[in-house]
Amino acid sequence: MFENQPKGLFALALANTGERFGYYTMLAIFALFLQANFGWGEGLTGTVFSTFLMLVYFLPIVGGAVADRLGFGKCVTAGIIVMFLGYLLMAIPAGAGTPAIVIMVCALLMISVGTSLFKGNLQVMVGKLYDEERYAKQRDNGFSIFYMAINIGALFAPTAALKLMDWAQKSLGATEQTAYHYAFGVACVSLIVSIAIYYGFRSTFAHVDSSAKKSATDDRKTAEQHVETPEEKADTRSRLVALFLVFTVVIFFWMAFHQNGLTLTFFARDFTQTSATGWTAMIFDVTNVVAVIAIIYALVAIFQSKTAKAKGIAALVIAAALAFIAYKYSALMGEGGSVEVSAPIFQQFNPAFVVGLTPLSMALFGWLASRGMEPSAPRKIGYGMLVAGLGYVVMIMASVGLSYTLTDEQRVSPMWLVYTYLILTFAELLLSPMGISFVSKVAPQKYQGLMMGCWFGATAIGNFLVQIPAYLWKAVPLTVVWGVLVALCLASFLFIFAVMKKLEKVC
């Protein structure tokens, strides 16, 4: 899985892990903070939440264009500094009045601008690592590993947010509203770790960092001197058309997917049982989740390792992880066998599934590729839309018979949400890393930064549309809220297969 990958991939991936940990720590509780601190309803909360997400993913269009001229490394560094200042403002407990809103808006803008300089350009640098012929065939796997690393940071974020809030309330006597700000402040620490990794291991990717400005300048000079032939113009045009067709589809994926921080969190808070017992309770402890992930990786290592020593180490990891799980289960039963389930904790499952399933998905697609049966990136994206729709079919099933005035006795099992996150993760693994890889591979050389920015721009539009189900909340039955998302995912699936020939032509 990790063999034959450029060393720079791991440094860039870990730098992104630190930044994403801080971002998802904030995002896990952001919608709940808006309601608890300002007393806003679901609609207004949804608008602020989705507008922030839109800016986070729209501004990389500008960040990509800037990096094409100034260089990727400088933009990444500047982005981390600006984000740090934004999270620092979010950590200020300014109350619930107008000054607090102004401070929050300024903080959100700074986080958005910082992300625009950091996120997209870091991914362009990852793509450039695979421009070397010896790594070219590893591009899709590389982006899957990079995407997995992002989710390692996100995996621990909900637990970190809840633990920090609990500590602030119990040890410092903070109010519920003030406790949120302690969780926001952890992002500052994660960014310090991120920049330390970036510069500590910069030598492994310096050839795509320090040369970025010169390379971009040389590319522009070459483009100015070179007169494109009609065939080259047609190829560029077909590539851009294919990219924008994909961008159109991913709009609706992210609209559906990023309900995890909004309506799915509302469902967790208002309709899901607030405690769990037995083995179900075990999955709400992130250390147990990590143990299961370790078992998955060790099993993969047993099948892929070429030496008896490596297989033996993997077997020991499995034994240790199983012993740890058995110990934790015994301790849980000794304490009554029940744990409290808070709404934000559900957001650990998507990144956990991403990290756990990535080696399995890579193994599956590697097996299909060896037999000439691997679907193209556009087909994976199309299948991802279909799978995402199935995720919300599960939510329709969970919501049958529920009303907005239910009693505690009518709350449903937390496993409905866990199953939904599992299915949405399958969709994400089919669509997101493959989409990023598709952009880096298909984008014309002179538009690489801009096209990666446009990928984020499409994501931004989808994130802005996230608010639509929030406005439907309490206005229509729950089954209708989820049904709208199912219909959009299905329509996107049909659309992308209708234009599949154009997409596969440029792959």
LOTI-293672 format. One line per 4 residues: their letters; for each residue x negated, y, z of C-alpha. Coordinates in Angstrom, 1 decimal. Layout:
% residues N
A> X,Y,Z; ... $
END
This chain:
% residues 507
MFEN> 0.0,0.0,0.0; -2.7,2.5,1.0; -5.4,1.1,-1.4; -6.7,3.0,-4.4 $
QPKG> -5.4,6.3,-3.2; -7.5,9.5,-3.2; -8.7,10.5,0.3; -7.3,13.9,-0.1 $
LFAL> -3.8,12.5,0.0; -4.0,11.5,3.6; -5.4,14.9,4.7; -2.7,16.8,2.9 $
ALAN> 0.0,14.4,4.1; -1.1,14.8,7.8; -1.2,18.5,7.4; 2.3,18.4,6.2 $
TGER> 3.3,16.1,9.0; 2.4,18.7,11.6; 4.4,21.4,9.9; 7.4,19.2,9.4 $
FGYY> 7.5,18.1,13.0; 8.0,21.7,14.1; 10.5,22.4,11.4; 12.7,19.4,12.2 $
TMLA> 12.4,20.0,15.9; 14.1,23.3,15.2; 16.6,21.9,12.7; 17.7,19.1,15.0 $
IFAL> 19.3,21.6,17.4; 19.8,24.7,15.2; 23.5,24.4,14.4; 24.3,23.5,18.0 $
FLQA> 22.2,26.5,19.2; 24.2,28.8,17.0; 27.5,27.6,18.5; 26.3,27.4,22.1 $
NFGW> 24.4,30.7,22.1; 26.6,32.9,20.0; 29.9,31.1,20.3; 30.3,30.9,16.5 $
GEGL> 32.8,28.6,14.8; 31.9,25.8,12.4; 32.4,27.9,9.3; 30.1,30.8,10.3 $
TGTV> 27.6,28.3,11.8; 27.6,26.5,8.5; 27.0,29.7,6.5; 24.0,30.7,8.6 $
FSTF> 22.6,27.1,8.6; 23.0,26.6,4.9; 21.7,30.1,4.0; 18.5,29.4,6.0 $
LMLV> 18.1,26.1,4.3; 18.7,27.8,0.9; 15.9,30.3,1.6; 13.5,27.6,2.8 $
YFLP> 13.8,25.8,-0.5; 14.5,28.7,-2.9; 11.6,31.0,-2.0; 9.0,28.3,-3.1 $
IVGG> 9.8,29.4,-6.7; 8.1,32.7,-5.8; 5.4,30.9,-3.8; 4.7,28.6,-6.7 $
AVAD> 4.4,31.5,-9.2; 2.1,33.4,-6.7; -0.1,30.3,-6.3; -0.5,29.9,-10.0 $
RLGF> -2.4,33.2,-10.0; -4.0,33.4,-6.5; -4.8,29.8,-5.8; -3.0,27.1,-3.8 $
GKCV> -5.4,27.0,-0.8; -4.9,30.7,0.0; -1.2,30.5,-0.2; -1.1,27.4,2.1 $
TAGI> -3.1,29.2,4.8; -1.0,32.4,4.5; 2.1,30.3,4.8; 1.1,28.6,8.0 $
IVMF> 0.3,32.0,9.6; 3.7,33.5,8.6; 5.6,30.5,9.8; 3.8,30.6,13.1 $
LGYL> 4.9,34.2,13.7; 8.5,33.2,12.7; 8.7,30.3,15.2; 7.2,32.6,17.8 $
LMAI> 10.1,34.9,17.4; 12.6,32.0,17.6; 11.0,31.1,21.0; 12.1,34.5,22.5 $
PAGA> 15.2,34.1,24.7; 16.8,37.4,23.6; 20.4,36.6,24.6; 23.5,36.7,22.4 $
GTPA> 23.9,40.3,21.5; 23.0,42.2,18.3; 19.3,42.4,19.1; 19.2,38.6,19.5 $
IVIM> 20.8,38.2,16.0; 18.3,40.7,14.5; 15.4,38.8,16.0; 16.7,35.5,14.8 $
VCAL> 17.3,36.8,11.3; 13.7,38.2,11.1; 12.4,34.9,12.4; 14.3,32.9,9.9 $
LMIS> 13.1,35.1,7.0; 9.5,34.7,8.2; 9.9,30.9,8.4; 11.4,30.9,4.9 $
VGTS> 8.6,33.0,3.4; 5.9,31.0,5.1; 7.4,27.8,3.9; 7.5,29.2,0.3 $
LFKG> 3.8,29.6,0.4; 3.0,26.3,2.1; 5.4,23.5,1.2; 5.6,23.5,-2.6 $
NLQV> 1.9,24.4,-3.1; 0.8,21.6,-0.9; 2.8,19.2,-3.0; 1.3,20.6,-6.2 $
MVGK> -2.2,19.9,-4.7; -1.1,16.3,-4.1; 0.0,16.0,-7.7; -3.3,17.4,-8.9 $
LYDE> -5.2,14.6,-7.0; -3.6,12.2,-9.5; -4.7,14.1,-12.6; -7.9,11.9,-12.5 $
ERYA> -7.5,8.9,-14.7; -8.5,6.4,-12.0; -5.6,7.5,-9.8; -3.0,8.3,-12.5 $
KQRD> -1.1,5.0,-12.1; -0.9,5.5,-8.3; 1.1,8.8,-8.6; 4.5,7.4,-7.6 $
NGFS> 3.1,5.4,-4.7; 1.1,8.4,-3.6; 4.1,10.6,-3.4; 6.0,7.8,-1.5 $
IFYM> 3.1,7.8,1.1; 3.2,11.6,1.2; 6.9,11.6,1.8; 6.6,8.9,4.5 $
AINI> 4.1,11.1,6.3; 6.5,14.0,6.3; 9.1,11.8,8.0; 6.7,10.7,10.7 $
GALF> 6.8,14.3,11.9; 10.6,14.4,11.6; 10.9,11.1,13.5; 9.8,12.5,16.8 $
APTA> 11.4,15.9,16.4; 14.9,15.2,17.8; 13.4,13.5,20.9; 10.9,16.3,21.4 $
ALKL> 13.7,18.9,21.2; 15.9,17.1,23.7; 13.1,16.4,26.1; 11.8,20.0,26.1 $
MDWA> 15.3,21.3,26.7; 15.9,18.9,29.5; 12.5,19.8,31.1; 13.3,23.5,30.8 $
QKSL> 16.6,23.1,32.5; 15.4,20.8,35.3; 12.0,22.1,36.0; 12.3,25.8,35.1 $
GATE> 16.0,26.3,35.9; 16.6,27.5,32.3; 20.2,27.9,31.2; 21.5,25.8,28.3 $
QTAY> 21.1,28.8,25.9; 17.6,29.6,27.1; 16.5,25.9,26.9; 16.9,25.9,23.1 $
HYAF> 14.1,28.5,22.8; 11.6,26.2,24.5; 12.3,23.6,21.8; 11.8,26.2,19.1 $
GVAC> 8.5,27.2,20.5; 7.0,23.7,20.0; 6.8,24.4,16.3; 4.0,26.9,17.0 $
VSLI> 1.9,24.2,18.5; 2.6,21.8,15.6; 1.4,24.5,13.1; -1.9,24.8,15.0 $
VSIA> -2.4,21.1,14.6; -1.4,21.3,10.9; -4.0,24.0,10.0; -6.7,22.2,12.0 $
IYYG> -6.1,19.1,9.9; -6.0,21.1,6.7; -9.4,22.7,7.3; -11.0,19.8,9.2 $
FRST> -10.6,17.5,6.2; -10.7,20.1,3.4; -13.7,18.4,1.8; -11.5,15.5,0.6 $
FAHV> -9.3,17.8,-1.6; -11.6,20.8,-2.2; -11.6,20.1,-5.9; -7.9,20.9,-6.2 $
DSSA> -8.0,23.7,-3.6; -10.9,26.0,-4.1; -10.8,25.6,-7.9; -7.1,26.4,-8.1 $
KKSA> -7.4,30.1,-8.9; -10.2,29.5,-11.4; -8.2,26.7,-13.0; -5.1,28.8,-13.2 $
TDDR> -7.0,31.6,-14.8; -8.7,29.3,-17.3; -5.3,27.7,-18.2; -3.9,31.1,-18.9 $
KTAE> -6.8,32.1,-21.0; -6.6,28.9,-22.9; -2.9,29.4,-23.4; -3.4,32.9,-24.7 $
QHVE> -6.1,31.7,-27.2; -4.3,28.6,-28.3; -1.4,28.9,-30.7; 1.1,26.2,-30.1 $
TPEE> 2.1,24.0,-33.0; 5.8,23.4,-33.7; 5.4,19.9,-32.3; 3.9,21.2,-29.0 $
KADT> 6.6,23.8,-28.7; 9.3,21.1,-29.2; 7.5,18.9,-26.6; 7.4,21.8,-24.0 $
RSRL> 11.0,22.6,-24.7; 12.2,18.9,-24.3; 10.2,18.7,-21.0; 11.8,21.8,-19.6 $
VALF> 15.3,20.6,-20.6; 14.7,17.3,-18.9; 13.5,19.0,-15.8; 16.5,21.3,-15.5 $
LVFT> 18.9,18.4,-16.1; 17.3,16.7,-13.1; 17.4,19.9,-11.1; 21.2,20.1,-11.8 $
VVIF> 21.8,16.6,-10.4; 19.7,17.1,-7.2; 21.7,20.1,-6.2; 24.6,17.8,-5.3 $
FWMA> 22.4,15.3,-3.6; 21.0,17.8,-1.2; 24.4,19.3,-0.6; 25.5,15.8,0.6 $
FHQN> 22.3,14.8,2.3; 21.7,17.8,4.5; 25.1,17.4,6.2; 22.9,15.5,8.7 $
GLTL> 22.2,18.8,10.5; 25.7,20.1,10.2; 29.0,18.1,9.7; 27.4,14.8,10.6 $
TFFA> 26.0,16.4,13.8; 29.5,17.8,14.5; 30.9,14.3,14.0; 28.2,13.0,16.4 $
RDFT> 29.2,15.6,19.0; 33.0,15.5,18.7; 33.9,12.0,17.5; 31.2,9.6,18.6 $
QTSA> 30.8,7.8,21.9; 28.5,9.6,24.3; 26.8,6.5,25.6; 25.6,3.2,24.3 $
TGWT> 24.8,-0.2,25.9; 22.6,-3.2,25.3; 20.8,-3.5,22.1; 22.6,-0.5,20.6 $
AMIF> 21.2,1.6,23.5; 17.7,0.4,22.6; 17.7,2.2,19.2; 18.2,5.6,20.8 $
DVTN> 14.7,5.4,22.4; 12.2,6.5,19.8; 9.5,4.3,21.3; 11.6,1.2,20.5 $
VVAV> 12.1,2.5,17.0; 8.3,3.0,16.5; 7.8,-0.6,17.7; 10.1,-1.9,15.1 $
IAII> 8.4,0.1,12.4; 5.0,-1.3,13.6; 6.5,-4.8,13.1; 7.5,-4.0,9.6 $
YALV> 4.1,-2.7,8.7; 2.4,-5.6,10.3; 4.6,-8.0,8.3; 3.7,-6.2,5.1 $
AIFQ> 0.0,-6.4,6.1; 0.2,-10.2,6.6; 1.6,-10.7,3.1; -0.8,-8.2,1.5 $
SKTA> -4.1,-8.7,3.4; -6.8,-10.7,1.7; -8.7,-11.8,4.8; -7.8,-14.0,7.8 $
KAKG> -9.1,-11.4,10.2; -6.7,-8.7,8.8; -3.8,-11.2,9.0; -4.7,-12.0,12.6 $
IAAL> -4.8,-8.4,13.6; -1.4,-7.9,12.0; 0.0,-10.9,13.9; -1.3,-9.4,17.2 $
VIAA> 0.4,-6.1,16.4; 3.7,-8.0,15.9; 3.3,-9.9,19.2; 2.5,-6.7,21.1 $
ALAF> 5.4,-4.9,19.6; 7.8,-7.7,20.4; 6.5,-7.9,24.0; 7.0,-4.1,24.3 $
IAYK> 10.6,-4.3,23.0; 11.3,-7.2,25.4; 9.9,-5.2,28.3; 12.0,-2.1,27.4 $
YSAL> 15.1,-4.2,27.1; 14.5,-5.8,30.5; 13.9,-2.4,32.1; 17.1,-1.0,30.4 $
MGEG> 19.2,-3.9,31.8; 17.7,-3.3,35.2; 18.8,0.3,35.1; 22.4,-0.5,34.2 $
GSVE> 22.0,-1.2,30.5; 23.5,2.1,29.4; 22.0,5.4,27.9; 23.4,8.8,27.2 $
VSAP> 23.7,9.5,23.5; 23.3,13.2,22.5; 24.3,14.5,19.1; 20.8,15.7,17.9 $
IFQQ> 19.3,12.3,18.6; 21.0,10.8,15.5; 18.7,12.9,13.3; 15.8,10.5,14.2 $
FNPA> 17.3,7.7,12.2; 16.8,9.1,8.7; 13.0,9.7,9.1; 12.7,6.4,11.0 $
FVVG> 14.3,4.6,8.1; 12.1,6.5,5.6; 9.0,5.5,7.5; 10.1,1.9,8.0 $
LTPL> 11.5,1.3,4.5; 8.8,3.0,2.4; 6.4,0.0,2.4; 9.3,-2.3,1.5 $
SMAL> 10.5,-0.1,-1.3; 6.9,0.3,-2.6; 6.5,-3.5,-2.5; 9.8,-4.0,-4.3 $
FGWL> 9.1,-1.5,-7.1; 5.5,-2.8,-7.4; 7.0,-6.3,-7.9; 9.4,-5.0,-10.5 $
ASRG> 6.6,-3.1,-12.2; 4.5,-6.2,-12.5; 7.3,-7.8,-14.4; 8.1,-4.8,-16.6 $
MEPS> 11.4,-4.3,-14.8; 10.8,-1.2,-12.7; 13.5,1.5,-13.4; 12.3,4.8,-14.7 $
APRK> 12.2,7.8,-12.3; 15.4,9.3,-13.8; 17.2,6.0,-13.4; 16.1,5.8,-9.7 $
IGYG> 17.4,9.4,-9.3; 20.8,8.3,-10.8; 21.0,5.2,-8.6; 20.2,7.4,-5.6 $
MLVA> 23.3,9.5,-6.3; 25.4,6.4,-6.4; 24.0,5.1,-3.1; 24.5,8.5,-1.4 $
GLGY> 28.2,8.3,-2.3; 28.4,4.9,-0.7; 27.0,6.5,2.5; 30.0,8.8,2.7 $
VVMI> 32.4,5.9,2.0; 31.2,4.5,5.3; 32.1,7.9,6.9; 35.5,7.7,5.4 $
MASV> 35.9,4.2,7.0; 34.7,5.6,10.3; 37.2,8.5,10.2; 40.4,6.6,9.3 $
GLSY> 42.9,7.4,12.0; 40.9,10.1,13.7; 42.2,13.6,14.3; 40.4,16.8,15.5 $
TLTD> 42.3,16.5,18.8; 41.2,13.0,19.8; 40.5,11.8,23.3; 37.3,10.4,24.7 $
EQRV> 38.9,6.9,24.5; 39.3,7.3,20.8; 35.6,8.1,20.1; 34.0,5.7,17.6 $
SPMW> 30.9,3.6,17.8; 27.6,5.4,17.2; 26.7,2.6,14.8; 28.9,4.2,12.1 $
LVYT> 26.5,7.1,11.9; 23.5,4.9,12.1; 24.8,2.9,9.1; 25.5,6.1,7.2 $
YLIL> 21.9,7.4,7.8; 20.5,4.0,6.7; 22.4,4.2,3.4; 21.5,7.9,2.8 $
TFAE> 17.9,7.0,3.4; 18.0,4.4,0.6; 19.4,7.2,-1.6; 16.7,9.6,-0.5 $
LLLS> 13.9,7.1,-1.2; 15.3,6.6,-4.7; 15.6,10.3,-5.4; 13.3,12.6,-3.5 $
PMGI> 9.8,11.2,-3.8; 10.6,10.1,-7.3; 11.9,13.5,-8.2; 8.8,15.2,-7.0 $
SFVS> 6.6,12.8,-8.9; 8.7,13.3,-12.0; 8.2,17.1,-11.8; 4.5,16.8,-11.3 $
KVAP> 4.2,14.4,-14.2; 6.6,16.1,-16.7; 6.0,19.8,-16.1; 3.9,21.5,-18.8 $
QKYQ> 0.5,22.4,-17.4; 1.0,26.1,-17.5; 4.3,25.8,-15.6; 3.4,23.3,-12.9 $
GLMM> 3.6,25.7,-10.0; 6.8,27.3,-11.3; 8.5,24.0,-12.0; 7.7,22.6,-8.5 $
GCWF> 9.2,25.9,-7.3; 12.3,25.2,-9.4; 12.6,21.8,-7.8; 12.9,23.5,-4.5 $
GATA> 15.2,26.1,-6.1; 17.6,23.3,-7.0; 17.3,22.0,-3.5; 18.1,25.5,-2.2 $
IGNF> 21.3,25.8,-4.2; 22.4,22.4,-2.8; 21.5,23.5,0.7; 23.6,26.7,0.3 $
LVQI> 26.5,24.5,-0.7; 26.1,22.5,2.5; 28.4,25.0,4.2; 31.4,23.9,2.1 $
PAYL> 32.2,20.8,4.2; 31.8,23.0,7.3; 34.6,25.3,6.1; 36.7,22.2,5.4 $
WKAV> 36.1,21.1,9.0; 39.4,21.3,10.9; 41.1,22.6,7.8; 41.6,19.1,6.2 $
PLTV> 41.5,15.6,7.5; 38.0,14.1,8.1; 38.6,11.6,5.3; 39.0,14.4,2.8 $
VWGV> 35.8,16.1,4.0; 33.8,13.0,3.3; 35.8,12.2,0.1; 34.7,15.5,-1.5 $
LVAL> 31.1,14.4,-1.0; 31.8,11.0,-2.5; 33.3,12.6,-5.6; 30.4,14.9,-6.1 $
CLAS> 27.8,12.1,-5.8; 29.8,9.9,-8.2; 30.1,12.7,-10.7; 26.4,13.4,-10.5 $
FLFI> 25.6,9.7,-11.1; 27.8,9.6,-14.2; 26.2,12.8,-15.5; 22.6,11.7,-15.2 $
FAVM> 23.2,8.4,-17.0; 25.0,10.4,-19.7; 21.8,12.3,-20.4; 19.4,9.4,-19.6 $
KKLE> 17.9,9.2,-23.1; 16.7,12.8,-23.0; 15.1,12.2,-19.5; 13.3,9.0,-20.4 $
KVC> 12.0,10.4,-23.6; 9.5,12.6,-21.7; 8.5,10.1,-19.0 $
END
